[in-house]
Amino acid sequence: MGNSKNIALYVFICVVSFIISKIIMTIVCYRRWKRKQMVVQDSLSGGKLVMFNSPKMNTLKSNMFLKRTMKLTNKDIIGSGGYGAVYKLTINESISFAVKRLNRISAEQDRGFERELEAMGDIKHRNIVTLHGYYSTTQYNLLIYELMTNGSLDEVLYGICLCLFLIV
């Protein structure tokens, strides 16, 4: 009889310990998730700027970033594709970004769009251009990427194909 009470006590302690550990892990994960991104609401255009935690983005002030983004013009375009134009955004002589402008489709698709972007913000790989954040308004979305200064992939691949064609 006494042995079964001890077993019941041990089981109870294990279950309570398990539940407490899951609560602690949830709190730690939530705090880490909140720290990895900074969300700024723009009162002028009603947009939302999300900047992922990176050394480059930590040095920037969100209002300066928004002002520079709003001043992008056609002369800042460095490329265009099927989904929109790509602009060069220069903050100062040492910090530049590539900003891709996408037209908004619907609010439902935007929720999925934001979830995917938050997942992409976690990816750090030497062969993938770093996504530093995004800006979302009612008319368009902006993707903020690291600026690659060696030209577009299209130009590099076309040059390689052209060389191979001339060799053959």
Secondary structure, 3 states (H helix, E strand, C coil): CHHHHHHHHHHHHHHHHHHHHHHHHHHHHHHHHHHHEEEEECCCCCCEEEEECCHHHHCCCHHHHHHHHHCCCHHHEEEECCCCEEEEEEEECCEEEEEEEEECCCHHHHHHHHHHHHHHCCCCCCCCCCEEEEEECCCEEEEEEECCCCCCHHHHHHHHHHHHHHHC
